[in-house]
Amino acid sequence: MPNDLVHTAKAFVLAHHYSGSWPAVRFAYGLIDTAAPPAGQLVGVLTLGIPTQAAVLTSVFGRLTPYEESLELNRLVLLDDVPANAETWTQARAFQLAAARGIRGVIAHCDPEPRTRLTADGPETIFPGHYGTIYQAKGMDYLGKTRPRRLTMLPDGSVLHDRAMSKVRNNERGRGGVERRLVALGARPREEGEPGRVWLTEALHTVRAQGVHHGGHHRYAAYIGPRTGRRLAVTSYPYPKADQGGAAA
């Protein structure tokens, strides 16, 4: 995708995805409403990209080369007024296009935990949680849940990941974006020469960040293209349902 279209996809995801973040993306696919004037409107984005560790892919797809033959479906967001079946169509079409570029395996995670943000009127739900109906509809294998962990939640409903915080504590490259994010939520700017660990502790307190327990994400995976139907290198399980954690999505 040309750079200008990547910027468009990124802006769309940042504006409409509950995480408010743009991951490490290799391929981005846009859903266009061609009937919208003047020349169509972007109404959805699906991205395939790189997970935090290669083992996320190699443990599932065995001999497939991670990042080259296997990727993570790391963002899928459509506008609320887009018909429900468009999600399934978008995923199927994106998988076809990715397979044509040599991708043979895709893993996807979905979050069953609701997300809220703090407003002047109190907490507001921005994401109800889901258990992966769209992945079930496409016949992806269910691999169970990732391990439970503790997350640092910001008042806008987004997660401040451990890796992001370590950049500030250790004065690493990329810390500026993390600091600006916290300043936008109400923290004071970091002074020149101020230790990152000290500033971060104060900033998290100022913005009222909270540590919360997360029970883990649901995991799905599938071979695509010529390898469709091959067995995965891990055990698959019966699909989870709404009463097992998460609303339908």
Rosetta silent file (secondary structure, phi, psi, omega in degrees, C-alpha in Angstrom):
SEQUENCE: MPNDLVHTAKAFVLAHHYSGSWPAVRFAYGLIDTAAPPAGQLVGVLTLGIPTQAAVLTSVFGRLTPYEESLELNRLVLLDDVPANAETWTQARAFQLAAARGIRGVIAHCDPEPRTRLTADGPETIFPGHYGTIYQAKGMDYLGKTRPRRLTMLPDGSVLHDRAMSKVRNNERGRGGVERRLVALGARPREEGEPGRVWLTEALHTVRAQGVHHGGHHRYAAYIGPRTGRRLAVTSYPYPKADQGGAAA
SCORE:     score description
SCORE:     0.000 S_00000001
   1 L     0.000  129.330  178.365    0.000    0.000    0.000 S_00000001
   2 L   -57.068  155.531 -174.629    1.450    3.434   -0.951 S_00000001
   3 H   -56.414  -39.980 -178.323    2.568    5.645    1.922 S_00000001
   4 H   -65.859  -33.882  177.768   -0.337    8.079    1.592 S_00000001
   5 H   -74.035  -33.987  175.016   -2.821    5.221    1.808 S_00000001
   6 H   -62.124  -42.844  178.157   -0.988    3.756    4.799 S_00000001
   7 H   -61.875  -38.136  178.106   -1.309    7.126    6.540 S_00000001
   8 H   -64.988  -44.202  178.622   -5.024    7.110    5.740 S_00000001
   9 H   -63.357  -42.079  179.837   -5.439    3.598    7.140 S_00000001
  10 H   -62.838  -45.150  179.771   -3.460    4.525   10.247 S_00000001
  11 H   -61.687  -38.070  179.467   -5.547    7.637   10.871 S_00000001
  12 H   -64.334  -46.663 -179.292   -8.734    5.572   10.499 S_00000001
  13 H   -64.133  -44.063 -179.789   -7.569    2.955   13.004 S_00000001
  14 H   -61.546  -33.071 -177.904   -6.409    5.567   15.507 S_00000001
  15 H   -81.720  -29.852 -168.816   -9.797    7.281   15.271 S_00000001
  16 H  -119.645  -17.233  179.357  -12.083    4.237   15.378 S_00000001
  17 L   -84.683  138.795 -174.101  -10.336    1.275   17.026 S_00000001
  18 L   -60.012  -25.976 -178.240  -10.913    0.988   20.768 S_00000001
  19 L   -73.382  -24.062 -177.201   -7.166    0.579   21.439 S_00000001
  20 L    63.366   27.427 -176.671   -6.357    3.971   19.923 S_00000001
  21 L  -138.055  159.132  179.493   -3.052    2.560   18.663 S_00000001
  22 L  -116.575  117.899 -175.765   -1.341    1.498   15.437 S_00000001
  23 L   -83.361 -171.683  175.514    0.629   -1.775   15.645 S_00000001
  24 L   -77.804  105.117 -171.445    3.550   -3.080   13.575 S_00000001
  25 E  -107.253  134.801  171.948    1.783   -3.507   10.221 S_00000001
  26 E  -101.629  -44.618  177.604    3.017   -5.277    7.111 S_00000001
  27 E  -127.601  136.772  176.013   -0.175   -5.225    5.017 S_00000001
  28 E  -125.760  132.752 -178.408   -3.181   -2.921    5.401 S_00000001
  29 E  -122.618  132.941 -178.814   -6.460   -3.432    3.547 S_00000001
  30 E  -109.503  142.673  173.892   -9.234   -0.856    3.305 S_00000001
  31 E  -100.338  121.070 -175.062  -12.961   -1.354    2.794 S_00000001
  32 E  -110.061  130.840  171.232  -14.358    1.393    0.567 S_00000001
  33 E   -87.264  100.062 -174.496  -18.008    2.416    0.249 S_00000001
  34 L   -70.496  -15.619 -179.614  -18.006    3.251   -3.458 S_00000001
  35 L   -82.578  -12.658 -178.590  -21.492    4.784   -3.266 S_00000001
  36 L   -80.088  131.168  179.642  -20.305    7.546   -0.925 S_00000001
  37 L   -75.592  157.688   -1.872  -19.481   10.823   -2.696 S_00000001
  38 L   -86.518  -27.737 -177.244  -17.313   12.125   -4.162 S_00000001
  39 L  -138.019   37.186 -179.613  -15.127    9.088   -4.884 S_00000001
  40 L    96.925  155.715 -178.526  -15.892    6.601   -2.143 S_00000001
  41 E  -129.726  136.705  175.571  -15.386    6.588    1.605 S_00000001
  42 E   -72.720  121.358 -177.033  -13.105    4.451    3.746 S_00000001
  43 E  -121.728   -0.311  179.267  -15.383    2.524    6.114 S_00000001
  44 E  -168.233  154.232  178.351  -13.102   -0.215    7.410 S_00000001
  45 E  -141.480  135.486  171.546   -9.491   -1.343    7.788 S_00000001
  46 E  -123.969  132.852  179.066   -7.911   -4.747    8.359 S_00000001
  47 E  -124.230  145.622  172.628   -4.191   -5.058    9.025 S_00000001
  48 E  -117.392  131.971 -175.293   -1.794   -7.981    9.086 S_00000001
  49 E  -156.270 -155.228 -169.034    1.447   -7.472   10.923 S_00000001
  50 L  -106.462  121.750  177.733    4.129   -8.525   13.339 S_00000001
  51 L   -74.535  178.222 -175.363    3.366   -9.742   16.868 S_00000001
  52 L   -66.765  -29.023 -179.582    5.585   -9.006   19.849 S_00000001
  53 L  -139.509  145.264  178.612    7.504  -12.280   19.501 S_00000001
  54 L   -62.167  -28.760 -178.382    8.162  -14.665   16.616 S_00000001
  55 H   -61.846  -24.858  176.489    7.126  -17.557   18.901 S_00000001
  56 H   -57.095  -34.448 -178.609    3.522  -16.320   18.680 S_00000001
  57 H   -94.039  -46.488 -174.794    3.638  -17.535   15.069 S_00000001
  58 H   -66.255  -29.870  179.604    6.193  -20.379   15.085 S_00000001
  59 H   -69.724  -17.727 -176.879    4.447  -22.194   17.951 S_00000001
  60 H  -103.653  -41.680 -171.524    1.313  -22.401   15.809 S_00000001
  61 H  -105.936    9.471  173.507    2.518  -22.756   12.218 S_00000001
  62 L    59.950 -108.295 -170.573    5.611  -24.898   12.667 S_00000001
  63 L   -85.845   -4.532  177.974    7.886  -24.463    9.663 S_00000001
  64 L   -64.751  136.086  179.931    6.354  -21.299    8.217 S_00000001
  65 L   -72.756  117.696 -178.525    8.851  -18.426    8.292 S_00000001
  66 E   -63.008  144.284  178.754    7.494  -15.834   10.743 S_00000001
  67 L    76.039  -21.608  178.261    6.816  -12.355    9.334 S_00000001
  68 L  -104.960  -41.180  179.563    7.367  -13.635    5.781 S_00000001
  69 L  -113.374  -14.693  178.904    4.904  -16.536    5.541 S_00000001
  70 E  -135.909  143.205 -177.672    2.873  -16.008    8.720 S_00000001
  71 E  -143.547  170.649  175.598    1.452  -12.856   10.287 S_00000001
  72 E  -104.548  134.005  169.465   -0.936  -11.658   12.964 S_00000001
  73 E   -76.806  100.550 -170.880   -4.301  -10.096   12.168 S_00000001
  74 E  -105.837   -6.071  170.564   -3.684   -7.186   14.514 S_00000001
  75 E  -151.364  135.951  172.237   -6.445   -4.717   13.627 S_00000001
  76 E  -147.605  111.203 -177.288   -9.955   -5.091   12.216 S_00000001
  77 E  -144.488  129.651  176.445  -12.321   -2.155   12.561 S_00000001
  78 E  -123.865  151.683  175.735  -15.394   -1.104   10.559 S_00000001
  79 L   -62.150  151.164 -174.323  -17.690    1.845   11.086 S_00000001
  80 L   -60.422  -30.956 -175.746  -20.788    1.013   13.123 S_00000001
  81 L   -87.736    3.963  176.361  -23.201    1.570   10.239 S_00000001
  82 L   -77.410  133.784 -179.437  -21.444   -0.920    7.940 S_00000001
  83 L   -52.880  145.363 -174.053  -23.564   -4.107    7.480 S_00000001
  84 L   -58.524  -37.749 -177.079  -22.501   -6.967    9.736 S_00000001
  85 H   -69.689  -10.291  179.295  -21.634   -9.339    6.867 S_00000001
  86 H   -67.469  -29.906  178.496  -19.031   -6.845    5.618 S_00000001
  87 H   -62.159  -47.859 -179.386  -16.640   -7.982    8.367 S_00000001
  88 H   -62.984  -42.830  179.715  -16.667  -11.551    7.094 S_00000001
  89 H   -64.231  -42.685 -179.061  -16.280  -10.411    3.482 S_00000001
  90 H   -62.251  -43.888  179.442  -13.418   -8.063    4.362 S_00000001
  91 H   -63.655  -44.913 -178.990  -11.537  -10.775    6.207 S_00000001
  92 H   -61.742  -43.968 -179.207  -12.001  -13.300    3.384 S_00000001
  93 H   -67.516  -40.517  178.402  -10.855  -10.818    0.743 S_00000001
  94 H   -63.305  -39.921  178.169   -7.859   -9.689    2.810 S_00000001
  95 H   -64.514  -38.670  177.214   -6.793  -13.313    3.284 S_00000001
  96 H   -61.325  -45.399 -178.757   -7.021  -13.870   -0.485 S_00000001
  97 H   -67.769  -38.382  178.868   -4.834  -10.848   -1.167 S_00000001
  98 H   -67.175  -39.259  178.351   -2.351  -11.811    1.533 S_00000001
  99 H   -62.415  -35.888  178.078   -2.104  -15.359    0.186 S_00000001
 100 H   -66.667  -19.808  178.269   -1.266  -13.930   -3.227 S_00000001
 101 L   -97.618    9.175  175.270    1.684  -12.156   -1.530 S_00000001
 102 L    98.786    2.326  178.283    2.997  -15.406   -0.044 S_00000001
 103 L   -78.989  132.403 -176.526    1.308  -15.406    3.370 S_00000001
 104 L  -120.392  -11.375  179.601    0.286  -18.912    4.394 S_00000001
 105 E  -145.091  140.055  179.464   -0.729  -18.581    8.046 S_00000001
 106 E  -133.738  133.503  172.947   -2.642  -16.005   10.105 S_00000001
 107 E  -114.665  145.990 -179.535   -3.197  -15.825   13.853 S_00000001
 108 E  -136.916  145.152  176.403   -5.752  -13.510   15.470 S_00000001
 109 E  -119.486  145.295  174.001   -6.482  -12.464   19.040 S_00000001
 110 E  -134.775  144.740 -171.372   -9.702  -11.040   20.419 S_00000001
 111 L   -98.556  116.734  179.812  -10.245   -9.378   23.754 S_00000001
 112 L   -83.587   -6.355 -176.122  -13.188  -10.596   25.879 S_00000001
 113 L   -89.515  129.479  176.542  -12.716   -7.849   28.472 S_00000001
 114 L   -63.700  152.515  175.159  -14.840   -4.678   28.148 S_00000001
 115 E  -119.026  138.475  176.641  -13.021   -1.338   27.933 S_00000001
 116 E  -128.835  158.139  172.600  -14.218    1.890   29.510 S_00000001
 117 E  -128.507  153.701 -179.088  -12.953    5.443   29.581 S_00000001
 118 E   -86.131  131.761  177.070  -13.482    8.123   32.166 S_00000001
 119 E  -127.386  173.406  178.259  -15.632   11.093   31.165 S_00000001
 120 L   -61.564  -23.538 -179.599  -17.083   14.094   32.983 S_00000001
 121 L   -98.159    7.804 -179.343  -20.305   12.082   33.311 S_00000001
 122 E   109.520 -173.864 -178.709  -18.598    8.965   34.646 S_00000001
 123 E   -63.168  141.086  178.459  -17.312    5.750   33.018 S_00000001
 124 E  -128.768  127.237  178.821  -18.293    5.165   29.373 S_00000001
 125 E   -73.881  124.188  178.326  -18.038    1.783   27.642 S_00000001
 126 E  -109.626  -10.452  179.970  -16.031    2.088   24.424 S_00000001
 127 E  -157.597  121.958 -174.478  -15.676   -1.643   23.714 S_00000001
 128 L   -80.567   -8.695 -172.601  -17.954   -4.410   25.007 S_00000001
 129 L    87.877  149.961  177.315  -15.448   -7.233   24.609 S_00000001
 130 E  -153.143  161.618 -175.329  -15.829  -10.098   22.126 S_00000001
 131 L  -116.496    6.482  170.113  -15.026  -13.766   21.732 S_00000001
 132 L    97.912   38.933  178.503  -14.410  -13.974   17.966 S_00000001
 133 H   -55.554  -40.746 -177.584  -17.651  -14.715   16.124 S_00000001
 134 H   -63.437  -37.162  179.637  -16.106  -13.510   12.852 S_00000001
 135 H   -73.055  -33.620  175.296  -13.195  -15.928   13.185 S_00000001
 136 H   -66.412  -39.434 -179.595  -15.550  -18.763   13.982 S_00000001
 137 H   -62.916  -29.185  179.453  -17.622  -17.900   10.923 S_00000001
 138 L   -91.887    4.316  175.416  -14.500  -18.273    8.758 S_00000001
 139 L    75.749   21.292  177.238  -13.654  -21.637   10.304 S_00000001
 140 L   -70.125  147.435  178.580  -10.465  -20.555   12.046 S_00000001
 141 E   -74.202  140.463  176.833   -9.197  -22.932   14.727 S_00000001
 142 E   -95.050  127.013 -173.264   -9.636  -21.848   18.351 S_00000001
 143 E  -107.369    9.195 -177.166   -6.425  -22.219   20.353 S_00000001
 144 E    91.405 -162.788 -176.343   -7.640  -21.260   23.812 S_00000001
 145 E  -110.574  151.015  173.085   -6.677  -18.145   25.755 S_00000001
 146 L   -70.838  168.139 -176.678   -3.383  -16.405   26.312 S_00000001
 147 L   -68.134  146.203  175.061   -2.038  -16.289   29.850 S_00000001
 148 L   -62.644  152.626  178.426   -3.651  -13.884   32.330 S_00000001
 149 E  -156.507  172.114  178.682   -1.663  -10.733   33.095 S_00000001
 150 E  -105.668  130.788 -176.898   -1.843   -7.369   34.779 S_00000001
 151 E  -114.386  150.632  172.417   -2.353   -4.315   32.567 S_00000001
 152 E   -97.947  109.377 -176.991   -1.846   -0.604   33.130 S_00000001
 153 E   -97.620  133.466  177.056   -5.064    1.077   31.969 S_00000001
 154 L   -93.992  160.856 -175.400   -5.199    4.774   31.141 S_00000001
 155 L   -64.832  -16.379  176.975   -8.352    6.883   31.664 S_00000001
 156 L   -85.535    4.927  177.781   -9.043    7.010   27.915 S_00000001
 157 L    90.819   -0.209  179.920   -9.539    3.234   27.918 S_00000001
 158 L   -93.343  163.699  179.735   -6.195    2.398   26.288 S_00000001
 159 E  -101.359  135.232  171.123   -3.431    0.181   27.654 S_00000001
 160 L   -99.467  105.389 -172.091    0.045    1.465   28.447 S_00000001
 161 L   -72.899  155.502 -179.033    2.153   -1.582   27.724 S_00000001
 162 H   -57.035  -39.872 -179.127    5.150   -2.608   29.800 S_00000001
 163 H   -63.838  -38.358  178.329    7.483   -2.122   26.837 S_00000001
 164 H   -64.434  -42.050 -179.811    6.285    1.462   26.387 S_00000001
 165 H   -67.198  -35.143 -179.709    6.884    2.236   30.049 S_00000001
 166 H   -66.467  -28.519  176.931   10.363    0.715   29.957 S_00000001
 167 H   -63.257  -38.389  178.591   11.309    3.144   27.176 S_00000001
 168 H   -72.632  -47.332 -177.707   10.596    6.037   29.518 S_00000001
 169 H   -59.131  -37.689 -174.257   12.260    4.474   32.549 S_00000001
 170 L  -103.870   10.533  178.800   15.428    3.651   30.608 S_00000001
 171 L    55.386   44.165 -178.642   15.520    6.732   28.332 S_00000001
 172 L   -89.668  163.372  175.940   15.232    4.570   25.224 S_00000001
 173 L   -59.842  137.146 -179.378   14.402    5.621   21.702 S_00000001
 174 L    97.142   -3.116 -178.783   10.648    6.034   21.227 S_00000001
 175 H   -69.121  -24.397 -177.025    9.981    7.353   24.732 S_00000001
 176 H   -59.105  -41.173  179.763    8.845   10.714   23.345 S_00000001
 177 H   -65.144  -37.142  178.589    5.593    9.311   22.011 S_00000001
 178 H   -67.216  -43.375 -179.375    4.823    7.692   25.353 S_00000001
 179 H   -64.833  -42.643  178.509    5.546   10.903   27.236 S_00000001
 180 H   -63.288  -34.849  178.957    3.380   12.976   24.886 S_00000001
 181 H   -63.679  -42.962 -179.706    0.565   10.497   25.346 S_00000001
 182 H   -73.116  -35.924  176.441    0.649   10.917   29.119 S_00000001
 183 H   -62.804  -39.259  179.075    0.987   14.691   28.907 S_00000001
 184 H   -63.074  -24.060  179.872   -2.122   14.791   26.703 S_00000001
 185 L   -92.166   -0.812  174.920   -3.979   13.011   29.513 S_00000001
 186 L   124.013   -6.334  178.593   -2.914   15.581   32.100 S_00000001
 187 L   -73.408  153.388  176.350    0.630   14.768   33.218 S_00000001
 188 L   -76.467  152.332  177.308    3.163   17.585   33.361 S_00000001
 189 L   -62.096  146.636  178.374    5.919   17.600   30.705 S_00000001
 190 L   -74.555  132.718  179.775    9.121   15.846   31.712 S_00000001
 191 L   -78.065  151.805  179.571   11.926   18.241   32.567 S_00000001
 192 L   -61.076  128.904  179.363   15.296   17.996   30.825 S_00000001
 193 L    83.730   -5.671 -179.617   17.541   15.606   32.723 S_00000001
 194 L   -71.222  131.555  179.726   14.734   14.360   34.972 S_00000001
 195 L   -57.371  132.865 -177.227   15.009   10.589   35.618 S_00000001
 196 H   -62.220  -38.245 -178.030   12.446    8.731   33.545 S_00000001
 197 H   -63.382  -41.844 -179.104   11.484    6.353   36.341 S_00000001
 198 H   -66.922  -45.459 -178.647   10.660    9.210   38.717 S_00000001
 199 H   -64.125  -42.766 -176.850    8.678   11.150   36.116 S_00000001
 200 H   -62.313  -43.184  178.987    6.723    8.083   34.980 S_00000001
 201 H   -58.186  -45.431  178.992    5.636    7.205   38.513 S_00000001
 202 H   -66.316  -42.522 -177.464    4.303   10.719   39.029 S_00000001
 203 H   -62.763  -42.776 -180.000    2.678   10.865   35.584 S_00000001
 204 H   -63.824  -37.590  177.252    0.779    7.590   36.071 S_00000001
 205 H   -67.191  -42.642 -177.878   -0.512    8.843   39.415 S_00000001
 206 H   -61.953  -44.284 -176.157   -1.527   12.199   37.926 S_00000001
 207 L   -83.448   -2.311  178.334   -3.524   10.722   35.046 S_00000001
 208 L    66.368   43.900  173.369   -5.117    8.141   37.394 S_00000001
 209 L   -66.390  149.450 -178.225   -3.794    5.080   35.615 S_00000001
 210 E  -129.966  140.203  171.822   -4.987    1.806   37.092 S_00000001
 211 E   -87.910  125.159 -177.811   -3.524   -1.664   37.263 S_00000001
 212 E  -128.566  149.178  175.769   -6.162   -4.229   36.301 S_00000001
 213 E   -81.386  132.275  176.536   -6.218   -8.005   36.012 S_00000001
 214 E  -118.598  128.955 -174.594   -6.823   -9.305   32.481 S_00000001
 215 L   -78.648   -0.723  179.265   -7.892  -12.912   32.036 S_00000001
 216 L   108.472  154.639  178.391   -6.246  -13.356   28.626 S_00000001
 217 L   -94.000  148.250  170.051   -7.191  -12.994   24.951 S_00000001
 218 E   -73.198  142.600 -178.718   -8.916  -15.624   22.834 S_00000001
 219 E  -119.371  136.389  175.272   -6.618  -16.985   20.090 S_00000001
 220 E  -131.014  154.721  178.879   -7.564  -18.153   16.604 S_00000001
 221 E  -153.760  155.705  177.859   -5.445  -19.339   13.694 S_00000001
 222 E  -158.964  144.790  165.905   -5.771  -20.610   10.139 S_00000001
 223 E   -78.844  145.416  177.128   -3.705  -21.603    7.155 S_00000001
 224 L  -128.869  164.637 -179.213   -4.601  -19.603    4.057 S_00000001
 225 H    71.824 -146.207 -176.164   -3.917  -20.029    0.363 S_00000001
 226 H   -60.657  -21.381 -177.843   -2.589  -23.398   -0.878 S_00000001
 227 H   -90.472    3.955  179.783   -2.037  -24.663    2.690 S_00000001
 228 L   -54.028  131.880  179.547   -5.683  -24.264    3.695 S_00000001
 229 L   100.280  -13.996  177.434   -6.780  -27.390    5.554 S_00000001
 230 L   -68.050  153.037 -179.208   -3.350  -28.311    6.968 S_00000001
 231 L   -81.032  142.058  178.110   -3.216  -29.181   10.644 S_00000001
 232 L   -77.014  163.259 -178.732   -1.797  -26.654   13.064 S_00000001
 233 L   -83.550    2.352 -179.258    1.163  -27.427   15.332 S_00000001
 234 L  -129.542  166.995 -179.533   -0.959  -26.866   18.451 S_00000001
 235 L   -76.264  139.768  173.421   -4.181  -28.263   19.898 S_00000001
 236 L  -107.145  158.522 -172.714   -7.485  -26.637   18.941 S_00000001
 237 E  -131.536  167.896  175.280  -10.561  -26.472   21.168 S_00000001
 238 L   -60.917  148.995 -179.204  -14.341  -25.975   20.899 S_00000001
 239 L   -63.860  139.309  173.625  -15.366  -22.405   20.156 S_00000001
 240 L   -74.705  155.128  178.451  -16.091  -20.169   23.156 S_00000001
 241 L  -121.177  176.271 -172.085  -19.545  -18.631   23.433 S_00000001
 242 H   -56.208  -40.395 -176.233  -20.921  -15.415   24.915 S_00000001
 243 H   -78.693    3.271  177.883  -21.433  -16.787   28.410 S_00000001
 244 H  -102.701    8.382  176.758  -17.805  -17.916   28.505 S_00000001
 245 L   124.618   96.140  174.002  -16.409  -14.394   28.487 S_00000001
 246 L   117.274  151.014  176.183  -17.192  -11.540   26.163 S_00000001
 247 E   -86.124  163.895  179.870  -19.983  -10.131   24.052 S_00000001
 248 L   -67.062  144.119  176.418  -20.587  -11.155   20.461 S_00000001
 249 L  -162.971    0.000    0.000  -18.471   -9.488   17.787 S_00000001
